[in-house]
Amino acid sequence: MFNGNVTKENNLAVTKMLYEAVHEMALSRSDTIEHPVSLSLFLLEMGVDDVSIEDKLIKKAVEMVFSAEDPMELTTEDFQREFKKISLLIGDAGSVKYILRWIGMYDVPKIYPVAVNLV
C-alpha cells in the first residue's frame, strides 16, 4: 500500500504511476504541436531521460534566435541541425516545432514568433 512515501521497493511503480498521471493531465489539456503543454514530458516520451537536455535546448534556441541577423529567416532545418547536436533523439520537424513553441509560450516569449513562422 502506498502511503505517500517513495521507497526502494515501490520506486518503480510510483514513478510509472506519476508518469501516467502527468501524461493524462497533458492529454486533458490537448497537448499538441500548436499548444504544447509539457516539454519535460514530451522529451521523456521521445526517450530523452537526461535532465540537462531541456536547459540545453532552451539555451541553444535563445542563442540562435538572439544571434541571428533576422530570426524570422531561421528554418526548421537550422534548429534540427543544432538540436541533434544536443540529442540524437531530437531530429524530426514536429519535435523542433513543439520544443520551440513551448519555449516561446512558457520561457522566452521572443522565440514564439519564430516558432510560429516555422509552421
NORZIJO-V399049 format. One line per field, one symbol per residue. ss: DSSP state (~ for helix, > for strand, _ for the rest). phi: phi as a letter, one per 30 degrees, with the letter a starting at -180 (. if undefined). psi: psi as a letter, one per 40 degrees, with the letter a starting at -180 (. if undefined). A space follows every 10 residues. Layout:
ss->???
phi->???
psi->???
//
This chain:
ss->__________ ~~~~~~~~~~ ~~~~~~~~__ ________~~ ~~~~~~____ __~~~~~~~~ ~~~~~~~___ ~~~__~~~~~ ~~~~~~____ __~~~~~~~~ ~~~~~~__~~ ~~~~~~~__
phi->.dcjcdbedc edddeddded ddedddddch dbddbdcbdd deddddjdbd dddedddddd ddedddcddb edddceddde edddddaddc bddddddddd ddeddcbbed deddddddd
psi->hhfehhidde dddddddddd ddddddddef hiddgidhdd dddddeeheh eedddddddd dddddeehdg deeiiddddd ddddddheeh didddddddd dddddedgde ddddddde.
//
